[in-house]
Amino acid sequence: MPKKGSKPPYKPKIEYRYTVKDVAEAAGMTRNAVGVAKARGKVDPGDFKSVVSFLTRAIIERRLRGDLFVPTARVAKRRGRTGSQVSGKRPKKAVRRR
């Protein structure tokens, strides 16, 4: 137990940060969808309380629409080039000689 009249121990201030990408991932939406919600006034990314209520609504709506155990965030499919399209050139056709 600390002495009477002593200072409380020093605790560094902890700061948390989040981005629109983090909000979109937690809500199971794309960044553009969160941008549209921001433009319509449904969420204010600068206000933590607004973000929490937006995420709660988004998660509840998603769960009510489908299976209760569906993960909230979906994994985006990567659209990369296939091996034959790397150079952008078509392969030359073999010339037959008689």
Backbone torsions as a table, in degrees:
resi	resn	phi	psi	omega
1	MET	NA	132.9	-178.6
2	PRO	-68.3	156.3	178.9
3	LYS	-66.9	153.3	179.3
4	LYS	-67.6	129.5	179.3
5	GLY	85.4	2.9	179.4
6	SER	-83.0	159.9	179.6
7	LYS	-73.9	148.6	174.8
8	PRO	-68.7	151.5	-179.8
9	PRO	-61.5	148.7	-178.9
10	TYR	-72.4	127.7	174.0
11	LYS	-123.8	122.8	178.6
12	PRO	-66.6	146.5	178.8
13	LYS	-73.0	129.5	-179.6
14	ILE	-98.5	131.8	-179.0
15	GLU	-118.9	132.5	178.1
16	TYR	-110.6	144.4	179.3
17	ARG	-131.3	146.8	175.5
18	TYR	-143.4	156.0	179.7
19	THR	-119.2	174.1	176.9
20	VAL	-62.6	-33.5	177.5
21	LYS	-62.5	-41.9	178.2
22	ASP	-64.2	-41.8	179.2
23	VAL	-63.9	-43.8	-179.8
24	ALA	-62.9	-41.9	-179.6
25	GLU	-65.2	-41.5	-179.8
26	ALA	-68.7	-32.6	-179.1
27	ALA	-85.3	-11.5	-178.0
28	GLY	75.1	33.7	-178.9
29	MET	-124.0	174.7	173.0
30	THR	-88.7	165.2	178.0
31	ARG	-64.3	-34.7	178.8
32	ASN	-65.6	-38.5	178.8
33	ALA	-64.4	-38.5	176.8
34	VAL	-68.3	-35.6	176.1
35	GLY	-63.4	-38.7	177.4
36	VAL	-66.3	-43.0	177.8
37	ALA	-62.1	-36.6	177.6
38	LYS	-65.6	-43.5	-179.8
39	ALA	-65.7	-32.7	179.5
40	ARG	-83.7	-3.5	177.1
41	GLY	84.3	16.6	-179.4
42	LYS	-82.6	-21.9	-179.7
43	VAL	-147.3	142.3	174.2
44	ASP	-118.7	103.3	-175.6
45	PRO	-58.9	-21.4	178.9
46	GLY	-80.0	-13.6	-178.3
47	ASP	-109.7	112.4	-175.5
48	PHE	-61.6	-38.6	-180.0
49	LYS	-62.5	-40.1	177.8
50	SER	-64.2	-41.2	-179.8
51	VAL	-65.2	-42.9	-179.3
52	VAL	-64.1	-44.1	179.9
53	SER	-67.0	-36.5	177.4
54	PHE	-63.5	-45.3	179.6
55	LEU	-64.7	-40.0	178.9
56	THR	-61.7	-47.2	178.8
57	ARG	-61.5	-45.8	-176.9
58	ALA	-62.7	-42.6	-178.7
59	ILE	-68.3	-42.6	179.7
60	ILE	-64.5	-44.6	178.8
61	GLU	-61.5	-41.2	-179.9
62	ARG	-64.5	-42.0	-179.9
63	ARG	-69.1	-34.1	179.9
64	LEU	-72.0	-28.9	-179.6
65	ARG	-73.4	-28.0	-173.9
66	GLY	-139.6	-147.2	-179.0
67	ASP	-66.4	141.7	-178.9
68	LEU	-67.5	-21.5	-175.1
69	PHE	-107.7	18.3	176.9
70	VAL	-72.3	134.0	177.6
71	PRO	-63.0	145.8	-175.3
72	THR	-73.8	-38.5	-178.5
73	ALA	-99.9	136.0	178.6
74	ARG	-100.6	154.3	-179.7
75	VAL	-93.3	124.5	-178.7
76	ALA	-74.2	143.0	177.2
77	LYS	-83.9	135.6	179.0
78	ARG	-87.0	132.1	178.7
79	ARG	-106.3	91.3	179.4
80	GLY	-105.0	169.9	177.3
81	ARG	-78.9	147.4	176.5
82	THR	-80.9	169.2	-175.1
83	GLY	-58.0	-35.9	-176.9
84	SER	-77.0	-15.0	-176.7
85	GLN	-102.2	9.6	-174.7
86	VAL	-61.6	-46.9	-177.1
87	SER	-81.5	-21.4	-177.5
88	GLY	86.8	-7.5	180.0
89	LYS	-101.0	148.1	176.0
90	ARG	-82.8	145.5	178.1
91	PRO	-68.2	146.6	179.2
92	LYS	-71.0	143.6	177.5
93	LYS	-80.0	144.4	179.4
94	ALA	-71.2	136.7	-179.9
95	VAL	-94.4	126.2	178.0
96	ARG	-91.6	130.6	176.8
97	ARG	-112.2	138.9	179.0
98	ARG	-100.2	NA	NA
